[in-house]
Structure formats: structure tokens, C-alpha cells
Amino acid sequence: MKQIILFSIVSIFVLTSCNNTRSEAQQSEQTNKKQISILKATELTAAMEATEELPVQLSGTIVEVCQTSGCWMDIDMGNNQRVLVTFPEKVFVTPKDAVGKQAIVNGMASKVIIPVKRLQLQAADEGSSEEEINAINDPLTEYSIEATKVEIK
């Protein structure tokens, strides 16, 4: 009799934890779907103002593509800025003739701020003049996306 009660308690515990795991996974999936923002490339800067990473669905114009293998592309963000789109482990590539076409990219957007001191050191390493180096007064913000899906129109 004790074994039946113990077996029942263990069974209830196992079944309950399995159900919770499934509902947590479903909740996590629903949360991820809600977090993905559909943005134009020109809106990415504002969307990432308070965060360094953001799951996005981004649309914009392709302005440059890797001409060796299509392993990356740049999308125009306006204001002389571009977002670099890369693909994990070359799962897929961009056609080399995609420049000027519209793309919709799903993935994780990242923002990196490069400090003035580092920019000045890079300029010095590249052989820039003292005037050019001293003219660097603002940090540079770079944006990138590791794509999980790309649609080119």
C-alpha cells in the first residue's frame, strides 16, 4: 500500500513538472514572438537607444554585398550609417547582385559603441595626420545583425 501511495506521489510530481516545462516553453516562445520588432533600417538607431541587443525583423535597401562569397551584406540606415548583416556559419548567403534590392532580415541586432580613444589609436595606426586624429571627438556606434532568415525582394 505504501508503495502505491509513493508511486502515485512520484507520478503526480513528474507529470506536474512536465506540464510546467511545456507551458514555460510555450510562454517563452510567445514572449520571443512579441519581442521581435518590425523595423525599417532607418528606425534601428532609435529602437536600440536603451539596449545593446534586440531581436528584430528589419527591412531596408542592400547597399553592399560580400563579392567573394555573399557571406555578409550592408543595409542602408540613412545618415551615412549601415547595419552589417552576417550569417551564422554560412548557413545561407546573399546573391552578389543583390545591391539596390529590398531585404527583410530576421535576427538579433547588436550595437557596439567604439570610444574616441580607440578611434584615435586606429587613425594613428592607419597613418592619419595629427589634425585628423585630433578631429575625432565623438564615439562611433556600429550596428550589426546575425541573421536567422533573409528575404530579398
N, C-alpha and C positions, 0 to 999 in steps of 0.2 A: 504494500500500500504506500509506504514511504517513497519507494522508487517511482511509482506512478505520479505522485504529487511532485516530486523533484523533477521528473521528466516533463511534466506539464509546465512547471515554472520556467525551466530552461527553454522549452519550446516557445512559450509566450515571449520571453526575453529576446530570443533570436528573431522571431517573426516581427516583433515590435521594432527592433533596431534595423532590420532590413527595410521595413516600411519607412522609417525616418530617413534612412540613407537615400532611398528613392525620392522622397519628397524634397530633401535638401538638394539633390542633384537637379531635380526639376526646377526648384526655386532658383538655383544658381544659373541654370540655362536661361530662365526667364529674365533674371537680372542682367545677364550679359546682353541679351537681345535689347533690353531697354537702354543700356548704356551706349550702344552703338549710335552715334550721331551721324546724320546725313548732312554733309557739309560741302559747300563749294570750296575750292582750294583757297580762294581769297578770304574765307572766313576762318581758316585754321588758326591764324595768329590769335584772334580774339577768343576762340574756343579753348585754346591751351594757355591762356594768360595765367591761370592759377594752378596749373598742373604740368608735370613733365611727361606724362603718358596718358593716352586717351584712345580707347577703341573707336574707330571711325569708319564711315563709308564716305569717301572723298571723291568729288568729281572735279575734273579740270582738264586743261589742254596740255598735251605732252609737248615739251619744248626740246627735249634731248633724250636720246636712247643710246645705250652702250652699243657701239658699232662692231665690237668684237664678237659678242655672243648674245646681246639683248638681255644681259643679266641685271640691268638697272635702268631706270628712266627718271627724268626730272619732270615735274608738273609745275606749271606757272602758278605762283601765288599772288602775282601782282607786286607792285612796288619793288621791282628788281629782285624779288625773292623766289626761290624754288624749293619744292619739297622733293627730297630724294626718295624714290621708291625702290626697295630691294626685295628680293625673293629668297626665301629660305632654301638653302641647299639646291638651288637651281631647279626647283620643282616645276617651274614654268618660266618662260622667257617672253620678252616683248619683241614683236616684229621690228626689225631695224628700220622699216619705212613708216613707223607709227607717228613720227613728228607731225604736229599740227592736228592730230586726231583727238577726239574727246575720250577720256578714260574714266571709269568708275573703279575705285580701288577700295577693297575692304582690308583692314588690318589694324595694327597697333601703331599709332602715331607717337613719336618721341620728339622732345625738344631738348637741345643742348645749348647752354649759354657759354660762349668762349670769352674768358676775361680779357681785358685790354692788355695786360702784361703779356699774356701768351700770344696775342695777335702781334704785339710789338716784337717779341722774340722771333716769331715766324717771319715777319717782314725783314728783320735783320739777317736771319739765316738765308733769306732769298736775295740778299744784296741790295735792299732798298736803302735810299739815302736817309740821312738823319731827319731831314724835313718830312719825308714820307712817314717815317717811324713816329715822329712826334705828332703828326697829324691824326694818328689813331687814338681817339678819345672815347669811343663807345664800344661796349662789348658787342659781339656778333651772336645772333641767335640762329641756329641751324635746325631745320625740321626734317624728319625722315619718317618713313612708314615701312614696316616689314609687312608685305602684302600676303594675305591668305587667299585672295581672289582678285582678279583683274578682268574687267570687261572693256574692250576697246571698240568704239563705235565708228 
